[in-house]
Amino acid sequence: MVVAAGADLFAGALAAQAVPVTRVDWRPPLPGTADDLTRVLADPRREEANRIAVSRLLAAGARLVAVRPAREALGLEPGRFLHAGPPIDWEHASGPMRGALVGAMLFEGLAATPEEAERRLARGEAELTPCHHHNAVGPMAGVVSPSMWMFELEDPVHGGRSWCSLNEGLGKVLRYGAFGPEVIERLHWMASVLGPLLSTVVRAHGPVDIRAIIAQMLEMGDEGHNRNRAGTLMLLRELLAELIECGAPAGAVAQVVRFVSGNDHFFLNLVMPACKLALDAARGVPGSTLVVAMARNGTEFGIQVSGTGDRWFTGPAQVPEGMYLGSYGPGDANPDIGDSAITETAGIGGFAMAAAPAIVRFVGGEVRDALDATRRMYEITLAENPAYQVPVLDFRATPTGIDVTKVVRTGVLPQINTGIAGRVAGTGQVGAGLVTPPAQCFTSALGALARDAPPLG
């Protein structure tokens, strides 16, 4: 019997000569990480720390309890904006991030023209902070301004709260960096009609169990990141009676129903804060190597780890590979952007692509690629989430809890499926595809964990 690792050439030659061969899928750790890896793996706190962090993640609940404007929910004041990803300033912001900030200035009445908005932003007249620093998440550019309405979720198990803006739909929308008149007009309608109506409806209905809807939608062909069709329709069904009976004008009710039912991504903005709640519950466990956030601002990709507090470990954001709309192509694409990778961090989205093989029509590839992506993610995770199951894998639970040490040891990077924003401000969405984080996020995090670990011996 021969055990073979690495390239199949040697194993194939032996097998052709009738020699019994056991193939082992072994890969060396990422370059330059041996010492840090040894130190972290030897940390006596690690096993128990990860057990605690994972148990908190898996136990967390998520209920929609309110819909409120950001100035009320998050205390945002005029001139303060939240954004996706790790911290960034105007000088280093990408095209779609700049476009979204310009649009937010116009929407808030802080500038009369895009040119004036750009000048004021360049002079530092707006304060920019990450959504994650406010227990919030934002898709794509993730820009949140005081007048935007937010979903508010609570975790009844650990007591946490999280927020996310309402989803605008696809195409030329603020989160993809568009800021034309139709974008601003839609935002005003969302602030004057959609937000207040949803607030009234949720208050009349009572808390909505978002975690339960996520579990059901995974069994109905959604994966929770770029496919949320079943989730959106289940939410609408849940709230429809209260919406009809809320006393609003029939025309306004019809507008809301038409908008939500025609926007397959509407539920994404509830999936994201639900995932944020679960991962926030796992934060702050000394010695834990569990990743609790992956986020991108269009320039940098950043991760946070349970055992290293609120520190960001960053690397250059990559351009997704995928399918493009109309005449757009790779040259039109901005590097990866958005907080929506919180879904993969929690074990759905790209980690649950096997539950939604139709997703390949949106992000590219074949059905086999979706199945392989989910199977590969089991190699780098600490657990499986029994709440979220994949029918085509015999209802196996989704791979959950990215482990820094497993990523570094295997070289397997987390799989993310994502929309693609145009690199030029104002363009909007140009496609959708697949992407992975830069490896240096994980090697940097490993180095920090190694420095925090007790001395060997």
C-alpha positions in Angstrom: 0.0 0.0 0.0 1.3 3.4 -1.0 0.0 6.7 0.4 0.2 9.5 -2.2 -0.3 13.3 -1.6 -0.2 16.1 -4.1 -0.1 15.7 -7.9 -1.9 12.6 -9.3 0.9 11.8 -11.7 2.8 9.5 -9.2 -0.4 7.9 -7.9 -1.7 7.3 -11.4 1.5 5.6 -12.5 1.4 3.2 -9.5 -2.3 2.5 -10.0 -1.6 1.6 -13.6 0.8 -1.1 -12.3 -1.8 -2.5 -10.0 -0.2 -1.0 -6.9 -2.8 -0.2 -4.2 -2.7 3.6 -3.7 -4.5 5.7 -1.1 -4.7 9.3 -2.3 -4.5 12.0 0.4 -5.7 15.6 -0.4 -2.8 17.3 1.5 -1.6 20.9 0.9 1.2 22.7 2.6 0.3 25.7 4.9 0.4 29.1 3.4 4.0 30.3 3.0 5.8 31.8 6.0 3.2 30.7 8.5 4.8 27.7 10.1 6.0 29.4 13.3 2.7 31.3 13.9 0.7 28.2 13.1 2.6 26.1 15.6 2.2 28.7 18.3 -1.6 29.2 17.8 -2.3 25.4 17.5 -0.4 24.9 20.8 -2.5 27.6 22.6 -4.1 25.7 25.4 -7.1 28.1 25.3 -8.0 27.4 21.6 -10.1 24.3 21.8 -12.4 25.5 24.6 -12.5 29.1 23.2 -13.7 27.8 19.9 -16.2 25.6 21.5 -17.7 28.6 23.4 -17.6 30.8 20.3 -19.3 28.2 18.1 -21.9 27.4 20.7 -22.9 31.0 20.9 -23.0 31.4 17.1 -25.2 28.3 16.7 -27.6 29.3 19.5 -28.2 32.8 18.4 -31.7 33.8 17.2 -32.8 36.6 14.9 -36.2 38.4 15.1 -37.3 41.4 13.1 -38.7 43.8 15.8 -38.8 47.2 14.2 -38.3 49.4 11.1 -36.9 52.8 12.0 -34.9 55.7 10.4 -31.2 55.5 11.0 -31.2 58.8 12.8 -33.4 57.2 15.5 -32.1 53.6 15.4 -28.4 54.4 15.2 -28.2 58.1 16.4 -26.9 59.2 13.0 -26.7 63.0 12.7 -26.5 65.1 9.5 -23.2 64.7 7.8 -22.5 61.3 9.3 -22.5 58.2 7.0 -21.9 54.5 7.6 -20.3 52.4 4.9 -19.4 48.8 4.2 -16.1 47.1 5.0 -13.2 48.2 7.1 -12.5 51.9 7.7 -11.8 54.0 4.6 -11.6 57.7 3.7 -12.7 59.6 0.6 -9.2 59.7 -0.8 -8.9 55.9 -0.9 -12.6 55.2 -1.7 -13.4 53.3 -4.9 -15.8 54.5 -7.6 -18.9 52.8 -6.3 -18.2 53.9 -2.7 -17.7 57.5 -3.9 -20.9 57.3 -6.0 -22.9 56.1 -3.1 -21.6 58.8 -0.8 -22.4 61.4 -3.4 -25.9 60.0 -3.7 -26.3 60.1 0.1 -25.3 63.8 0.2 -27.9 64.5 -2.5 -30.6 62.5 -0.8 -30.0 64.3 2.6 -30.0 67.7 0.9 -26.4 68.4 1.9 -25.5 69.2 -1.7 -27.4 70.5 -4.7 -25.3 68.8 -7.4 -23.0 65.8 -7.6 -20.1 68.1 -8.2 -20.8 70.0 -5.0 -21.2 66.8 -3.1 -17.8 65.6 -4.3 -16.1 68.9 -3.3 -17.6 68.7 0.2 -16.7 65.1 0.7 -13.1 65.8 -0.5 -12.9 68.6 2.1 -13.8 66.1 4.8 -17.2 67.6 5.6 -18.7 64.2 6.2 -17.8 61.7 8.9 -17.4 58.1 7.5 -17.5 55.0 9.8 -18.0 51.3 9.1 -21.4 49.8 9.5 -19.8 47.0 11.6 -18.7 49.6 14.2 -22.4 50.3 14.8 -23.7 46.7 15.0 -25.0 47.2 11.4 -24.3 45.8 8.0 -24.7 47.3 4.5 -24.7 45.5 1.1 -22.3 46.7 -1.6 -21.2 50.2 -0.7 -23.3 49.9 2.4 -23.8 53.7 2.7 -26.3 54.6 5.4 -27.5 58.2 6.0 -29.7 59.5 8.8 -32.9 59.6 6.7 -32.7 56.0 5.5 -34.9 53.5 7.1 -33.4 50.4 8.8 -34.5 46.9 9.7 -33.9 46.3 13.4 -33.3 42.7 14.5 -32.8 41.3 18.0 -31.2 38.1 19.2 -33.6 36.8 22.0 -30.9 34.4 23.3 -28.0 36.8 23.8 -29.8 40.1 23.7 -27.9 41.6 20.8 -29.3 44.0 18.2 -28.3 44.6 14.6 -29.5 46.8 11.7 -29.5 47.0 7.9 -31.0 49.4 5.4 -33.9 48.5 3.2 -33.1 46.9 -0.1 -33.5 49.1 -3.2 -33.5 46.3 -5.9 -30.9 45.7 -8.6 -29.3 47.8 -11.4 -28.9 51.5 -10.9 -29.2 51.8 -7.2 -27.3 53.7 -4.5 -25.5 50.7 -3.0 -23.9 50.0 -6.4 -22.7 53.6 -6.6 -25.4 55.1 -8.8 -26.8 58.5 -7.9 -29.0 59.6 -10.8 -32.4 61.3 -10.3 -34.2 58.0 -10.4 -32.0 56.7 -7.6 -32.7 59.7 -5.3 -36.4 59.6 -6.2 -36.6 55.9 -5.1 -34.8 56.7 -1.9 -37.3 59.4 -1.1 -40.2 57.1 -1.8 -38.6 54.4 0.5 -38.3 57.0 3.3 -41.8 58.5 2.9 -43.8 55.4 2.0 -42.0 52.0 2.3 -40.3 52.6 5.6 -43.2 54.0 7.5 -45.6 51.4 6.2 -43.3 48.5 7.1 -42.8 50.1 10.5 -46.6 50.1 11.1 -46.9 46.5 9.8 -44.1 45.0 11.9 -45.5 46.8 15.0 -48.9 45.3 14.3 -47.6 41.8 13.5 -45.1 41.5 16.3 -41.6 40.0 16.0 -40.9 38.0 12.8 -38.6 35.0 13.2 -36.0 35.6 10.5 -33.9 32.6 11.4 -36.8 30.3 10.7 -37.4 31.9 7.3 -33.7 31.5 6.4 -33.9 27.8 7.4 -37.0 27.3 5.1 -35.6 29.2 2.2 -32.4 27.1 2.1 -34.7 24.1 1.5 -36.5 26.0 -1.3 -33.6 26.8 -3.5 -32.2 30.0 -2.0 -28.7 30.3 -0.5 -29.1 33.6 1.3 -26.8 35.9 -0.5 -27.5 36.3 -4.2 -30.7 34.2 -4.3 -33.4 35.3 -1.8 -36.5 34.7 -3.9 -38.2 32.3 -1.6 -37.2 34.3 1.5 -38.7 37.5 0.1 -42.0 35.9 -0.8 -42.2 34.2 2.6 -41.7 37.5 4.3 -44.3 39.1 2.2 -46.8 36.3 3.0 -46.0 36.7 6.7 -46.8 40.4 6.7 -49.5 40.6 4.1 -52.6 40.5 6.3 -51.3 43.4 8.5 -50.3 45.3 5.4 -53.8 45.1 4.0 -55.4 46.0 7.3 -53.0 48.8 8.3 -55.3 51.6 7.1 -52.9 53.0 4.5 -54.2 54.2 1.2 -54.8 51.3 -1.2 -52.4 52.8 -3.7 -49.5 52.9 -1.2 -50.2 49.3 -0.2 -50.1 48.2 -3.8 -46.9 50.1 -4.4 -45.2 48.3 -1.4 -46.5 44.9 -2.5 -45.4 45.4 -6.0 -42.0 46.7 -4.9 -41.2 43.9 -2.5 -42.6 41.0 -4.6 -40.7 42.3 -7.7 -37.4 42.6 -5.8 -35.9 39.1 -5.2 -33.1 40.6 -3.2 -35.4 42.3 -0.7 -34.9 39.6 2.0 -31.1 39.8 1.7 -31.2 42.9 4.0 -32.8 40.7 6.7 -30.5 37.8 6.2 -27.4 40.0 6.7 -28.3 41.4 10.1 -29.5 37.9 11.2 -26.0 36.6 10.4 -24.4 39.7 12.1 -26.3 38.8 15.3 -25.0 35.3 15.3 -21.4 36.3 14.7 -21.5 39.1 17.2 -22.6 36.6 19.8 -19.3 34.7 19.1 -17.1 37.8 19.5 -14.6 38.5 22.2 -13.5 34.9 23.3 -9.8 35.0 24.1 -7.9 32.4 22.2 -10.7 31.7 19.6 -9.6 31.5 16.0 -13.2 31.9 14.7 -13.7 34.5 12.0 -16.6 36.8 13.0 -16.7 39.2 10.1 -15.6 39.4 6.5 -16.3 42.8 4.8 -15.1 44.8 1.8 -15.1 48.5 1.1 -14.2 48.3 -2.6 -10.6 48.9 -1.9 -9.7 46.6 0.9 -11.0 43.2 2.2 -11.0 42.9 5.9 -11.7 40.2 8.5 -12.2 40.2 12.2 -11.6 37.3 14.6 -13.3 36.4 17.9 -10.0 36.2 19.8 -8.5 39.5 18.6 -11.3 42.0 19.5 -12.3 44.6 17.0 -9.0 44.6 15.0 -9.2 44.5 11.2 -6.9 42.3 9.2 -6.9 43.6 5.6 -5.6 43.0 2.1 -6.4 44.3 -1.4 -10.0 43.5 -2.5 -10.1 41.2 -5.6 -12.2 41.6 -8.7 -14.9 38.9 -8.8 -15.0 36.4 -11.7 -18.5 36.0 -13.1 -21.2 37.0 -15.6 -21.7 40.5 -16.8 -24.8 42.5 -17.8 -25.3 43.7 -21.3 -22.1 45.1 -22.9 -20.2 45.3 -19.6 -17.0 43.2 -19.0 -14.2 42.6 -16.5 -12.7 46.0 -17.4 -15.8 47.7 -16.1 -15.7 45.9 -12.7 -14.7 47.3 -9.4 -12.9 45.2 -6.8 -15.1 43.3 -4.4 -17.3 45.5 -2.1 -19.9 45.1 0.6 -20.7 43.7 4.1 -22.8 40.9 2.5 -20.0 38.4 3.0 -21.4 38.2 6.5 -23.6 35.5 5.0 -20.7 33.4 4.1 -19.1 34.1 7.5 -22.2 32.6 9.1 -22.2 29.5 6.9 -24.7 30.4 4.1 -24.4 32.3 0.8 -21.3 30.9 -1.0 -21.0 28.2 1.7 -24.5 27.0 0.9 -24.4 27.2 -2.9 -25.3 23.5 -3.0 -28.7 24.4 -1.7 -29.3 26.8 -4.6 -27.8 25.2 -7.8 -29.7 27.7 -9.9 -27.4 30.4 -8.5 -24.9 29.5 -11.2 -27.2 31.2 -13.8 -26.5 34.5 -11.9 -22.9 34.1 -10.8 -21.5 31.7 -13.5 -20.2 28.2 -13.5 -22.1 24.9 -13.5 -24.3 23.1 -11.0 -21.3 20.8 -10.1 -19.3 24.0 -9.1 -22.1 24.9 -6.6 -22.0 21.5 -5.0 -18.2 21.4 -4.9 -18.0 24.9 -3.4 -20.1 23.8 -0.4 -18.2 20.6 0.1 -14.9 22.4 0.1 -16.0 24.8 2.8 -16.3 22.0 5.3 -12.5 21.8 5.2 -12.1 25.3 6.8 -15.0 25.4 9.3 -15.3 24.4 12.9 -18.9 23.2 12.9 -22.1 22.5 10.9 -25.3 24.5 11.6 -28.2 22.1 12.2 -30.6 25.0 11.7 -29.5 25.4 8.0 -29.6 22.2 5.9 -28.8 21.4 2.3 -31.3 19.0 0.7 -29.1 17.8 -2.1 -26.4 16.8 0.4 -28.9 14.5 2.2 -29.9 17.5 4.4 -26.4 17.9 5.7 -26.0 21.0 7.9 -24.2 23.9 6.3 -20.4 24.4 7.0 -20.2 27.1 9.7 -17.5 28.9 11.6 -14.5 29.8 9.5 -11.3 28.9 11.4 -8.2 31.0 10.7 -5.9 28.0 11.4 -7.8 25.8 8.9 -7.6 28.4 6.2 -3.9 28.8 6.7 -3.2 25.1 7.0 -5.1 24.1 3.9 -4.8 27.2 1.7 -8.5 26.9 1.0 -10.0 30.4 1.0 -13.7 31.1 1.8 -16.0 31.1 -1.3 -18.1 34.2 -1.7 -20.8 34.9 -4.3 -21.4 38.5 -4.9 -22.8 41.3 -7.1 -20.3 43.3 -9.2 -20.3 47.1 -9.1 -19.1 49.3 -11.9 -15.7 50.8 -11.1 -16.8 54.3 -12.3 -19.0 56.2 -9.9 -22.6 56.4 -11.0 -22.5 53.2 -13.1 -24.5 50.8 -10.9 -24.4 47.1 -11.1 -22.4 45.5 -14.0 -22.7 41.8 -13.1 -22.3 39.1 -10.5 -19.8 36.4 -9.7 -17.5 34.6 -7.4 -14.5 35.8 -5.3 -12.3 34.9 -2.4 -10.5 37.0 0.2 -6.8 37.8 -0.1 -4.8 35.2 1.8 -2.9 37.9 3.7 -6.1 38.7 5.8 -5.8 35.2 7.4 -2.0 35.2 7.7 -2.1 38.6 9.4 -4.8 37.4 11.7 -2.8 34.3 12.5 0.2 36.5 13.4 -1.9 38.5 15.8 -3.3 35.3 17.4 0.3 34.0 17.7 1.4 37.2 19.5 -1.5 37.0 21.9 -0.9 33.3 22.7 0.8 32.3 25.9 4.5 31.5 25.6 5.3 27.9 24.4 6.5 25.6 27.1 
